[in-house]
């Protein structure tokens, strides 16, 4: 992930959202540990991160990974096949539902990945006017980079999906919860300081017309389940 972002290359993010049955959280975690142990014993080569959603209903986990390109999906994973029965016997009995998506990185407006990230604040967008949405995002992220020297977050564009799948996601990384207490100007304020109030008001009106809806969650990294 670090190499891809530093080379300014696009990549594909795989996202599996897993909702755990009520009262099954401990069993689910033990099942994932068993699968990880099996995968590593069979010389599995893939890497992944497991995130737990902080807000919202129930226990929700996100399993994320990164691929250089679509061709990686053609490659077989013998270790995963060897451990498939572990998934069936120790993980799936505790899962209520799963939801899978693929998103593409947008390195031209994103910060590099950081190894010390333990928390992310992800905001999702359903968009009605892509051209206007991207015009605003480019303008605001450009103002942030001009002021602070780098972008604050990493942007992703979703590749298809169900009707409720977002079109875009922006992920802001933190080293821990204490970082959330650090005060800084909002992106809108940074842009207003750079472009003036009149231009900012025009952008706000265009934003309201371009965005259908947005929502956000905080996710914490579970290093024990990640690889």
Phi and psi in degrees as a GROMACS rama.xvg file:
@    title "Ramachandran Plot"
@    xaxis  label "Phi"
@    yaxis  label "Psi"
@TYPE xy
-63.4427  -43.7734  UNK-2
-63.9045  -42.8131  UNK-3
-62.8852  -45.0919  UNK-4
-68.9045  -37.2541  UNK-5
-71.5056  -25.6189  UNK-6
-87.9777  2.50669  UNK-7
60.0922  36.6388  UNK-8
-103.754  146.141  UNK-9
-75.305  154.022  UNK-10
-147.646  169.955  UNK-11
-110.68  127.602  UNK-12
-99.1061  122.534  UNK-13
-94.6578  134.654  UNK-14
-131.886  112.315  UNK-15
-110.128  112.227  UNK-16
-93.5831  125.484  UNK-17
-121.577  120.451  UNK-18
-98.6735  122.23  UNK-19
-90.2093  141.472  UNK-20
-59.8473  146.542  UNK-21
-59.9616  130.565  UNK-22
83.0702  3.12722  UNK-23
-112.148  11.3829  UNK-24
-61.4321  -46.93  UNK-25
-62.395  -41.2595  UNK-26
-67.032  -37.8002  UNK-27
-62.838  -46.3426  UNK-28
-60.0851  -43.2073  UNK-29
-64.1302  -36.3375  UNK-30
-65.1758  -41.8935  UNK-31
-65.1091  -38.2238  UNK-32
-61.1887  -41.8264  UNK-33
-63.3792  -42.8816  UNK-34
-65.2729  -42.8595  UNK-35
-61.252  -43.1884  UNK-36
-61.3294  -43.8575  UNK-37
-62.6605  -44.3654  UNK-38
-61.9716  -43.3687  UNK-39
-71.2001  -35.5353  UNK-40
-64.459  -27.5148  UNK-41
-96.1111  20.9049  UNK-42
60.0426  39.3854  UNK-43
-63.5283  142.938  UNK-44
-106.542  -11.6807  UNK-45
-78.6641  154.776  UNK-46
-119.321  153.521  UNK-47
-156.876  163.28  UNK-48
-121.69  142.301  UNK-49
-114.297  122.061  UNK-50
-116.235  141.958  UNK-51
-107.808  130.3  UNK-52
-74.3238  134.212  UNK-53
-81.0587  -49.2869  UNK-54
-98.0354  172.702  UNK-55
95.2207  -178.902  UNK-56
-83.4219  135.119  UNK-57
74.5659  -176.077  UNK-58
-97.8364  112.397  UNK-59
-121.111  129.817  UNK-60
-117.904  152.345  UNK-61
-125.102  123.661  UNK-62
-100.898  115.847  UNK-63
-121.921  145.961  UNK-64
-146.162  168.506  UNK-65
-128.09  135.121  UNK-66
-120.338  146.01  UNK-67
-68.8653  -34.4384  UNK-68
-161.837  175.161  UNK-69
-65.748  -29.2712  UNK-70
-59.5387  -24.0629  UNK-71
-61.6842  -24.0404  UNK-72
-73.6835  -16.508  UNK-73
-79.3918  -19.1939  UNK-74
-76.2357  129.555  UNK-75
-76.0469  152.48  UNK-76
-123.591  89.1121  UNK-77
-57.2351  -36.561  UNK-78
-64.2807  -38.8121  UNK-79
-65.008  -38.3605  UNK-80
-63.8349  -41.5024  UNK-81
-62.6989  -27.7883  UNK-82
-104.163  10.1222  UNK-83
-63.2068  -36.2846  UNK-84
-65.3369  -29.3629  UNK-85
-64.3583  -39.7238  UNK-86
-62.1225  -46.8782  UNK-87
-64.5468  -40.167  UNK-88
-89.2033  -30.0404  UNK-89
-119.852  -11.2025  UNK-90
-114.148  -55.5969  UNK-91
-60.1285  -32.5712  UNK-92
-61.7143  -15.9221  UNK-93
-108.381  5.71879  UNK-94
-102.283  129.634  UNK-95
-81.7645  -45.4597  UNK-96
-162.552  160.601  UNK-97
-131.876  156.134  UNK-98
-144.691  123.561  UNK-99
-114.324  137.128  UNK-100
-142.811  162.345  UNK-101
-128.489  134.925  UNK-102
-130.438  152.265  UNK-103
-104.665  137.287  UNK-104
-68.8969  155.228  UNK-105
-124.87  73.8575  UNK-106
-62.9851  -22.0459  UNK-107
-68.6467  -15.5033  UNK-108
-130.436  20.9227  UNK-109
-122.454  152.385  UNK-110
-80.9818  162.451  UNK-111
-72.5823  151.99  UNK-112
-66.7991  149.79  UNK-113
-122.896  132.782  UNK-114
-69.1964  -21.9275  UNK-115
-92.5786  11.8032  UNK-116
-70.5222  126.284  UNK-117
-121.655  -5.56153  UNK-118
-150.269  140.73  UNK-119
-133.566  143.962  UNK-120
-109.727  107.301  UNK-121
-103.317  127.997  UNK-122
-115.332  133.846  UNK-123
-113.171  146.664  UNK-124
-132.57  132.17  UNK-125
-100.167  127.599  UNK-126
-117.062  138.28  UNK-127
-96.3707  -29.3915  UNK-128
-133.651  98.4734  UNK-129
-64.7776  -40.7502  UNK-130
-61.1225  -47.4189  UNK-131
-67.3784  -40.3892  UNK-132
-58.6019  -48.2673  UNK-133
-70.0147  -32.1704  UNK-134
-59.4587  -43.7609  UNK-135
-69.1995  -45.2702  UNK-136
-60.2466  -44.0585  UNK-137
-63.4498  -39.6879  UNK-138
-67.3977  -45.3624  UNK-139
-71.5171  -45.5708  UNK-140
-65.0453  -32.876  UNK-141
-65.261  -38.8298  UNK-142
-65.6699  -39.2072  UNK-143
-64.1334  -45.9868  UNK-144
-63.8985  -39.2299  UNK-145
-62.909  -36.6388  UNK-146
-82.2194  -43.4726  UNK-147
-103.489  -9.65724  UNK-148
92.2826  -11.2695  UNK-149
-158.955  164.675  UNK-150
-74.4874  156.604  UNK-151
-88.9419  -25.849  UNK-152
-142.329  176.374  UNK-153
-115.126  129.44  UNK-154
-102.403  146.364  UNK-155
-135.556  144.547  UNK-156
-113.022  123.567  UNK-157
-75.3413  141.325  UNK-158
-100.503  87.9562  UNK-159
70.3812  -165.098  UNK-160
127.987  -179.388  UNK-161
-69.6803  168.263  UNK-162
-56.8467  -28.999  UNK-163
-93.0656  7.28686  UNK-164
-72.8267  135.707  UNK-165
-67.8296  161.7  UNK-166
-88.7379  -34.7808  UNK-167
-140.08  155.275  UNK-168
-138.97  139.652  UNK-169
-119.879  130.158  UNK-170
-117.884  116.25  UNK-171
-100.833  121.287  UNK-172
-89.6441  150.916  UNK-173
-140.019  153.18  UNK-174
-78.838  -21.291  UNK-175
178.895  179.286  UNK-176
-63.8123  -30.732  UNK-177
-60.7043  -28.0918  UNK-178
-64.5013  -23.738  UNK-179
-69.5912  -18.5321  UNK-180
-81.7352  -11.1877  UNK-181
-72.8642  125.21  UNK-182
-90.7022  133.304  UNK-183
-153.582  160.811  UNK-184
-60.8609  143.469  UNK-185
-68.04  159.91  UNK-186
-55.127  -39.5448  UNK-187
-63.193  -40.0305  UNK-188
-67.5681  -40.1639  UNK-189
-60.3313  -43.4428  UNK-190
-66.538  -40.0024  UNK-191
-62.8875  -40.106  UNK-192
-63.5965  -29.8521  UNK-193
-88.2433  -37.298  UNK-194
-110.301  -13.0175  UNK-195
96.2603  160.321  UNK-196
-68.2032  -39.4291  UNK-197
-61.418  -47.7  UNK-198
-64.8061  -36.9214  UNK-199
-66.3057  -41.7486  UNK-200
-61.9024  -38.8746  UNK-201
-63.6555  -40.7112  UNK-202
-65.5955  -39.1764  UNK-203
-62.0597  -42.611  UNK-204
-64.6073  -41.4674  UNK-205
-66.3785  -36.9361  UNK-206
-62.3628  -45.9761  UNK-207
-62.0595  -32.7551  UNK-208
-79.4064  -26.8308  UNK-209
-86.9412  -30.4867  UNK-210
-99.7051  124.707  UNK-211
-75.8151  -48.4945  UNK-212
-163.522  161.417  UNK-213
-145.098  154.712  UNK-214
-155.119  162.805  UNK-215
-148.855  154.372  UNK-216
-141.95  155.739  UNK-217
-101.102  138.405  UNK-218
-126.574  135.759  UNK-219
-106.882  139.785  UNK-220
-79.8411  131.216  UNK-221
-100.672  99.2625  UNK-222
-68.9172  -27.3381  UNK-223
-67.8334  -33.1096  UNK-224
-92.9179  -13.9378  UNK-225
-84.9162  168.266  UNK-226
